[in-house]
Amino acid sequence: MTLSRLENIARYYIERFATTSAHLRRVLVRRAERARRVHGGDLSEIAGWIDQVVERLVRLSLVDDARYAADRVASLRRLGRGPGRIRALLAAKGVPRAMIERILQETSEDSSGEDASLAAAVAYVKRRRFGAFGKPPADKLERAKKQARELGALGRAGFSFAVARRALASEPD
């Protein structure tokens, strides 16, 4: 493994995928470790090269954690993901907690001034055909069971109880 090989691997990866500096570092470490097992080499030297490559790409703005997080938040909200799920997904990619909270706060309202979390919850409800968007249950007991299941699904998707209730109460357009 050489420095130029690591740079080529990193550039090819960022051409194909949007990523954070922490995730790119994990990808490079994984690739370097696999190459080191086969070809040998000094692990500390390779680790230094990985740091150099990642720092250079960050300095050139080819890897930008804030841009990645903002784009990913917008995409996940369109897919109907809640703030809890968004936090977990971004944290798994190595985005710092403070940056996650700042971006979620900045994007808490959509362009029309509505709650972005509620809009994402309504998109999730529509897609899963919950509440008024699905088939109504036959009796009162079934309605209560169905609502409990739907509230649980919304909670697991990362939405608060209040937002989930409001989304389930929404009517089709």
C-alpha positions in Angstrom: 0.0 0.0 0.0 1.4 3.4 -1.0 0.3 7.0 -0.4 -0.7 7.4 -4.1 -2.8 4.1 -3.9 -4.6 5.4 -0.8 -5.3 8.7 -2.6 -6.7 6.9 -5.6 -8.9 4.7 -3.4 -10.2 7.8 -1.6 -10.9 9.7 -4.8 -12.7 6.9 -6.4 -14.8 6.4 -3.3 -15.8 10.0 -3.0 -16.7 10.1 -6.7 -19.2 7.3 -6.1 -20.5 8.2 -2.6 -21.2 11.2 -0.5 -19.3 10.7 2.8 -18.0 12.2 6.0 -14.3 12.4 6.9 -14.8 9.8 9.7 -16.5 7.3 7.4 -13.9 7.8 4.7 -11.2 7.2 7.3 -12.9 3.9 8.2 -13.1 2.9 4.6 -9.4 3.6 4.0 -8.4 1.8 7.2 -10.4 -1.3 6.2 -8.9 -1.3 2.7 -5.3 -0.7 4.0 -5.7 -3.5 6.6 -6.8 -5.9 3.9 -3.8 -5.0 1.7 -1.4 -5.1 4.7 -2.5 -8.7 5.5 -1.7 -9.8 2.0 1.3 -7.7 1.1 2.7 -6.7 4.6 3.7 -3.2 5.5 4.0 -0.8 8.5 0.7 -0.1 10.1 1.8 3.2 11.7 3.1 4.5 8.4 -0.1 3.5 6.6 -2.2 5.2 9.4 -0.2 8.4 8.8 -0.9 8.3 5.1 -4.6 7.8 5.7 -4.6 10.9 7.9 -2.8 12.9 5.2 -5.2 11.8 2.5 -8.3 12.6 4.6 -6.9 16.0 5.7 -6.1 16.9 2.1 -9.5 16.0 0.8 -11.2 18.0 3.6 -8.9 21.0 2.9 -9.8 20.8 -0.8 -13.5 20.7 0.3 -14.0 17.4 -1.5 -15.2 15.9 1.8 -17.4 18.2 3.9 -19.2 16.8 7.0 -21.6 19.8 7.3 -22.6 19.6 3.6 -23.1 15.8 3.9 -25.2 16.1 7.1 -27.4 18.9 5.6 -28.0 16.9 2.4 -28.6 13.7 4.3 -31.1 15.4 6.7 -33.1 16.8 3.8 -33.1 13.4 2.0 -34.1 11.5 5.1 -36.9 13.9 5.9 -38.3 13.5 2.4 -38.3 9.7 3.0 -40.3 10.3 6.2 -37.6 9.6 8.8 -37.9 11.1 12.2 -35.3 13.1 14.1 -34.3 10.2 16.3 -33.6 8.0 13.3 -31.8 10.8 11.5 -29.6 11.4 14.6 -28.7 7.7 14.7 -27.9 7.4 11.0 -25.7 10.5 11.0 -23.9 9.5 14.1 -23.1 6.1 12.5 -21.4 7.9 9.7 -19.3 9.9 12.1 -21.0 13.3 12.1 -20.3 15.1 15.4 -23.3 15.3 17.7 -23.2 19.1 18.0 -23.3 19.4 14.2 -26.2 17.0 14.0 -28.2 19.0 16.5 -27.4 22.3 14.8 -28.5 21.1 11.4 -31.7 19.5 12.8 -32.4 22.8 14.5 -31.7 24.8 11.3 -34.0 22.5 9.3 -36.8 22.1 11.8 -39.1 24.1 9.6 -39.6 23.6 5.9 -39.8 26.4 3.3 -43.5 27.1 4.0 -42.9 27.5 7.8 -44.4 24.1 8.8 -42.8 21.7 11.2 -40.5 19.5 9.1 -40.8 16.7 11.5 -44.6 16.7 11.1 -44.3 16.8 7.3 -41.9 13.8 7.4 -44.3 11.9 9.8 -47.2 12.6 7.4 -45.1 11.3 4.5 -44.4 8.2 6.5 -48.0 7.7 7.4 -49.1 8.1 3.7 -46.5 5.7 2.5 -47.4 3.0 5.1 -51.1 3.7 4.7 -51.7 4.5 8.4 -54.5 6.4 9.9 -57.0 8.0 7.5 -54.7 6.9 4.5 -55.4 3.2 5.1 -58.4 0.9 5.4 -60.6 1.7 8.4 -60.9 -1.1 11.0 -64.2 -2.8 11.5 -64.8 -2.1 15.2 -63.7 0.0 18.1 -61.4 -2.6 19.6 -59.6 -3.2 16.3 -59.3 0.6 15.8 -57.5 0.9 19.2 -55.1 -2.0 18.4 -54.4 -0.5 14.9 -53.7 2.9 16.4 -51.3 1.4 19.0 -49.4 -0.5 16.3 -49.2 2.6 14.1 -48.0 4.8 17.0 -45.3 2.2 17.8 -44.2 2.1 14.2 -43.9 5.9 14.2 -42.0 5.9 17.5 -39.5 3.3 16.1 -39.1 5.5 13.0 -37.9 8.3 15.3 -40.9 10.5 15.8 -42.1 11.9 19.1 -45.4 10.8 20.5 -47.0 14.2 19.9 -45.9 14.4 16.3 -47.0 10.8 15.7 -50.5 11.5 17.1 -50.8 14.6 14.9 -49.6 12.7 11.8 -52.1 10.0 12.4 -54.9 12.5 12.8 -54.1 14.2 9.5 -56.6 13.8 6.7 -55.9 12.9 3.0 -55.7 15.9 0.7 
